[in-house]
Amino acid sequence: MLTLKEFHRQIIHALFGVLIVLGIYLEILNPLIIFLLMIIGILSSMLSKRIYLPVFSDFIKFWERDKVKSKFPGKGMILYLGGCLLALQLFELKIALASIMILAFGDSVSHIVGGKFGKLKNIFNWKSNKLLEGTIAGILSGFLGAWLFVPFSWAFLGAAGAMIAEVVKIDFNEKSLDDNIIIPLVAGTIMFLIAKYMYLLP
């Protein structure tokens, strides 16, 4: 079930990724600035549990999911920056930007379409709240975003792999890894391997 608040959250999720890609493309943002934004986010998260922080606390109160709000305020935004930073550090620029676009569009559209129109249980049914319609929509939208930066086959296979990986529950030290980390890493790895070993693909 897609609530209006969740719909707005996913639109912000997509816009955040687009702004990051634009900032990097226009050389306004770089890995160091993204890292510093993460540090500021972590410090703000810790402080916001004890005191009111004008912009940060209001943003968290309005947009954060209730189950995360009290444990780790701003977790989604901080891990989103972390996923973008890892992609930028691990992959060449065009693959990193394509991976961030898959995170921005694939993840948000999959939630919106799955929540609004989803009826079919996912064939990769490791997470009960992920529906097949959402996964397909996430692959298509992530592919279109990534295609701005990489060839057709790279974009499609990167988006498909990342959206399938999003459905899988990946545990690390008894904690599930966050989609904001998984999606750009999986997408970037697939596109990197295609670029390195299957360069004949268009």
C-alpha positions in Angstrom: 0.0 0.0 0.0 1.5 3.3 -1.1 0.7 6.2 1.2 1.0 9.8 0.1 3.9 10.3 2.4 5.7 7.3 0.9 5.0 8.6 -2.6 6.6 12.0 -1.6 9.6 10.2 0.0 10.3 8.3 -3.2 10.0 11.4 -5.3 12.6 13.1 -3.0 14.7 9.9 -3.3 14.8 10.3 -7.1 15.4 14.0 -7.0 18.3 13.6 -4.5 20.0 11.2 -6.9 19.5 13.5 -9.9 20.9 16.5 -7.9 24.0 14.4 -6.9 24.6 13.3 -10.5 24.1 16.9 -11.8 26.5 18.2 -9.1 29.2 15.7 -10.0 28.7 16.2 -13.7 29.0 20.0 -13.4 32.0 19.5 -11.0 30.2 21.2 -8.1 30.4 17.9 -6.1 33.3 15.5 -5.7 34.0 12.5 -3.5 35.5 14.6 -0.7 32.5 16.9 -0.5 30.1 13.9 -0.5 32.2 12.4 2.3 32.1 15.6 4.3 28.3 15.7 3.8 28.1 12.2 5.2 30.1 13.2 8.3 27.8 16.2 8.8 24.8 13.9 8.4 26.2 11.4 11.0 26.9 14.2 13.5 23.5 15.7 12.9 21.9 12.3 13.4 23.6 11.9 16.8 22.9 15.4 17.9 19.2 15.3 16.8 18.5 12.5 19.3 19.4 15.0 22.1 18.6 18.5 20.8 16.5 20.2 18.2 18.4 21.0 15.0 16.3 23.5 12.9 16.5 22.1 9.4 17.6 18.5 10.0 15.1 17.7 12.8 12.2 19.1 10.8 13.2 17.2 7.7 13.5 13.9 9.7 10.2 14.5 11.5 8.3 15.0 8.3 10.0 12.5 5.9 11.7 9.7 7.8 10.0 6.4 8.2 8.8 6.0 11.8 10.7 2.7 12.5 14.0 4.4 11.5 13.4 7.8 13.0 14.1 7.0 16.7 17.0 4.5 16.0 19.1 6.3 13.4 17.7 9.7 12.2 18.6 10.4 8.6 19.9 6.9 8.0 18.5 6.7 4.4 20.1 10.0 3.4 23.4 9.1 5.0 23.6 5.7 3.4 22.5 7.1 0.1 25.5 9.4 0.1 27.6 6.4 1.2 26.4 4.3 -1.8 27.2 7.2 -4.2 30.6 7.7 -2.6 31.5 4.0 -3.0 30.4 4.1 -6.6 32.5 7.1 -7.3 35.6 5.6 -5.6 35.3 2.2 -7.2 34.2 2.8 -10.8 35.1 5.1 -13.6 32.9 8.3 -13.8 30.4 7.2 -16.4 29.7 3.9 -14.6 29.5 5.6 -11.2 27.0 8.2 -12.6 24.9 5.4 -14.3 24.9 3.5 -11.0 23.6 6.5 -9.1 20.9 7.0 -11.7 19.8 3.4 -11.2 19.7 4.0 -7.4 17.7 7.2 -8.0 15.1 6.0 -10.5 15.1 2.2 -10.1 14.7 2.2 -6.4 12.1 5.0 -6.2 10.0 3.8 -9.2 10.0 0.2 -8.0 8.5 1.3 -4.6 5.9 3.6 -6.3 4.7 1.1 -8.9 4.9 -1.9 -6.6 3.0 -0.1 -3.8 0.3 1.3 -6.2 -0.2 -1.4 -8.8 1.7 -4.4 -7.5 -0.3 -7.7 -7.3 2.2 -10.4 -8.2 4.6 -11.9 -5.7 8.1 -11.5 -6.9 9.7 -14.5 -8.4 12.8 -13.6 -6.4 10.6 -13.6 -3.3 13.2 -13.1 -0.5 11.6 -9.9 0.7 7.9 -10.2 1.2 7.1 -6.5 0.5 8.7 -6.5 -3.0 6.3 -7.2 -5.9 7.1 -8.2 -9.5 5.5 -5.1 -11.1 7.7 -2.9 -9.0 10.9 -4.8 -9.9 10.1 -4.6 -13.6 9.3 -0.9 -13.4 12.5 -0.4 -11.4 14.6 -2.2 -14.1 13.1 -0.1 -16.9 13.4 3.3 -15.1 16.9 2.5 -13.8 17.9 1.4 -17.3 16.6 4.7 -18.8 18.5 6.8 -16.3 21.8 4.8 -16.7 21.5 4.9 -20.5 22.3 8.6 -20.4 25.9 7.7 -19.4 26.6 4.1 -20.6 25.7 2.0 -23.7 22.3 0.3 -23.9 23.4 -3.2 -22.8 25.5 -2.0 -19.9 22.6 0.1 -18.7 20.0 -2.6 -19.0 22.1 -5.4 -17.4 23.3 -3.1 -14.6 19.7 -2.0 -13.8 18.4 -5.6 -14.0 21.1 -7.0 -11.7 20.7 -4.2 -9.2 16.9 -4.4 -9.0 17.1 -8.2 -8.6 19.7 -7.8 -5.9 17.4 -5.2 -4.2 14.8 -8.0 -3.7 17.4 -10.3 -2.0 17.8 -10.0 1.7 21.6 -9.7 2.2 22.7 -10.0 5.8 26.1 -8.8 7.1 26.8 -9.5 10.8 23.1 -10.2 11.4 22.1 -6.8 9.9 20.5 -6.4 6.5 22.5 -4.3 4.1 20.7 -1.2 2.9 19.4 -0.8 -0.7 21.2 2.5 -0.9 24.5 0.6 -0.7 23.5 -2.6 -2.5 22.0 -1.0 -5.7 24.9 1.2 -6.8 27.5 -1.4 -5.9 25.8 -4.2 -7.8 24.9 -2.0 -10.8 28.5 -0.6 -11.0 30.1 -4.0 -10.6 28.0 -5.5 -13.5 28.8 -2.5 -15.8 32.4 -2.6 -14.8 32.7 -6.3 -15.7 30.9 -5.8 -19.0 33.3 -2.9 -19.8 36.3 -5.0 -18.9 35.5 -8.4 -20.3 32.5 -8.1 -22.7 33.5 -4.8 -24.4 31.9 -6.0 -27.7 28.4 -5.6 -26.2 26.8 -2.4 -27.5 
